Amino acid sequence: MYWLSIDRRQKVPLIRQVYEQMRLRILSGDLRQGEKLPSTRELAQHLRVSRNVILEAYDQLLAEGYIHSLRGSGSYVAQGAYLKQFEVEPLLPAKPVEIAKSEAKDIIDFRNGIPALDMFPRKKWGQLFQNICTNAPSSVFGYHAAQGRMELRQVLAHYLIRSRGVRCDPNQVIITTGAIQGICIASQLLVSENDLVVTEDPMAISIRKIFIQAGAAHYPVPVDEHGIQVSRIPVDKKPRLIYITPAHQYPLGATLTVQRRVELVQIARDTGCYIVEDNYDNEFRFEGTAVSSLQGLEPERVIYIGTFSKILSPSLRIGYMVVPPSLIKPSRAIKDLLDHHSPSLNQLVLARFIEEGHFERHIFKMKKIYRKRQECLIESLTEHFPHRCSVKGYSTGLHIVAEFDDVVFSDLVAADLVKAGVRIYPAEMYAVNKGSHRNKIILGYGNVNEEVIKEGVIRIASVI
Ligand SMILES: Cc1ncc(COP(=O)(O)O)c(C=O)c1O
């Protein structure tokens, strides 16, 4: 037994060290089936540990079937515990988890869809969390209904009816881990292999993947300054699902006109298809009031999707879907299969956050900040690219589209920009049918302050 050793500097308990080394020797065949183990007294003496340490390690091996003992005769390696081993990396002591401070600090990143992370209402959220965590009944820490906490569904339904003209009651609301999960549930629910799914083109890459993975026949329809060109939807091919972002087309920024909304609803009624309305950032509307939902026009055929990723933080992973009454049960069943339910404590904190008015105050405050950032970005672009660049899609949200007269944003240009310390997102990368958006870039301004925005545009100008 000279191959066993004890390292007292390790944080691993002695029993565990003995048990683990023996277990590995048995599995690897170093200790052969039927071989007699040293007596506990002998091994304890050899390793200079108390006999109890060896007794407990042997007990554990016995309980797991690695060894067996014969009364009065000692312990033996059991049959059938040998497993041919592959090279295994030695276990290194775990390092304490470090939270990454900031990656690639000096790159200015105009990534879209990221809110101002330094403006998260930490204090209020923390207070509410602590309060709920301390005072909630213990049942809150158990499993819950897949659909989500009623407290949150109630305040959300109320908010959506009031601010978005969504027609729903709390039973139609399903709490998800974000818009993306809502779209996944809708896809699993409605799309089978080869079903026709119509989407806008360009569109979010991750959402396109959802439909492709479902085996759908994907039919991208181009958008113009009024949103998806509804007249180009192949009605005769009987689409199963139409996915759109009518309040703020992602990524080009158009708002779908009422005429096209009416046409869309008519298509859904005539063909029996469903519309998935993704309302990812409509809260930050800078022109007029928030756009009413398409769902309000036809609640039986529209699945309304929303998220708190842009208003509060993507790390919360809270979103929701409002489904027609006929789809409540099957949507609930899919959510249950995916992850049982979204985390309850966060749901309760959010419900209280909305109920006490902090949510709408936060939106109000952030809207002012984002408006200033947007103005700064547009002014900087105008200053550095006079008569060369026009800005589009600025009515809503956390990004704009900058269209250049004389630049093609190839991968090479994007790479040169990174070398100059700025990351931009060519609109072409979101295009399904390539070629129409090569002179446009999507610039997110949610998570960059005005000083950084100005410097970022200077860096863009240094390259193009
Ligand atoms: C079009 C669109 N909808 C919704 C979302 C938000 O997804 P989630 O709520 O899952 O964070 C995104 C992600 O950025 C998006 O691009």
The ligand as a MOL file (V3000), in Angstrom:
LIG
                    3D

  0  0  0     0  0            999 V3000
M  V30 BEGIN CTAB
M  V30 COUNTS 16 16 0 0 0
M  V30 BEGIN ATOM
M  V30 1 C -35.3960 40.5030 -32.1890 0
M  V30 2 C -35.0930 40.1320 -30.7790 0
M  V30 3 N -36.0990 39.8230 -29.9710 0
M  V30 4 C -35.8740 39.5350 -28.6680 0
M  V30 5 C -34.6180 39.5170 -28.1350 0
M  V30 6 C -34.4330 39.3370 -26.6550 0
M  V30 7 O -34.2340 38.1100 -26.2340 0
M  V30 8 P -34.2890 37.7320 -24.7030 0
M  V30 9 O -35.5160 38.3390 -24.0990 0
M  V30 10 O -34.3730 36.2510 -24.7330 0
M  V30 11 O -33.0630 38.2570 -24.0420 0
M  V30 12 C -33.5370 39.7210 -28.9690 0
M  V30 13 C -32.1670 39.6100 -28.4420 0
M  V30 14 O -31.3720 40.4900 -28.4910 0
M  V30 15 C -33.7770 40.0740 -30.3100 0
M  V30 16 O -32.7660 40.3730 -31.1370 0
M  V30 END ATOM
M  V30 BEGIN BOND
M  V30 1 1 1 2
M  V30 2 1 2 3
M  V30 3 2 2 15
M  V30 4 2 3 4
M  V30 5 1 4 5
M  V30 6 1 5 6
M  V30 7 2 5 12
M  V30 8 1 6 7
M  V30 9 1 7 8
M  V30 10 2 8 9
M  V30 11 1 8 10
M  V30 12 1 8 11
M  V30 13 1 12 13
M  V30 14 1 12 15
M  V30 15 2 13 14
M  V30 16 1 15 16
M  V30 END BOND
M  V30 END CTAB
M  END
